[in-house]
C-alpha cells in the first residue's frame, strides 16, 4: 500500500514540475517576442502639424 501512495505522490510531483516548466517556457517565449517587437510610436498623442 505504501508503495502505491509513494508512486502517486511521485507522479503528482512530476506533473507539477512539468506544469511549472511549461509555464516558464511560455513566459520566456512571450518575453522574447516582446523584446523583438519593433516599438511603434503612438501617433495619436503627437500634436498635428499641418503647415
N, C-alpha and C positions, 0 to 999 in steps of 0.2 A: 504494500500500500504506500509506503513512504517513497518508494522509487517512482511511482506514478505521480505523486504530488510534486516531487522534485523535478520530474520531466515537464510537468505542466508549468511549474514556476519558471523553469529554464526557457521554455517556449515563449512564455509571456515576456520575459526579459528580452529575448531575441526580437520579438515583434516590436517592442517599444524602441529598441535600439535601431531597428530598420526604419521605423517611422521618423525618428529624430534625424537620422541620416538623410532621408528623403527630403524632409523639411529644410535641412541645412543646404542641400544641393539646390533646392528651389530658391532659397534666399540668395545664394551666390549667383545663380543664373539671372535673377531679377536685378541684382546689384550690378552685374556685368553689363546687362542690357542698358541700364540707366546710365552707366558711365560712358558707354559707346554712343548713346543717342546724341545727335547734334543739338546744341542749345539754340532754340529758335527764339528770337526776340519777340516780345509781345507788342504788336503794332498798335493795339487798341489804347495803350497807355501813353503813347507818344503824341505830342501836340501836332495838329495838322499844319503843314507849311505849304499852302497853295499860293505860290507867288508867280 
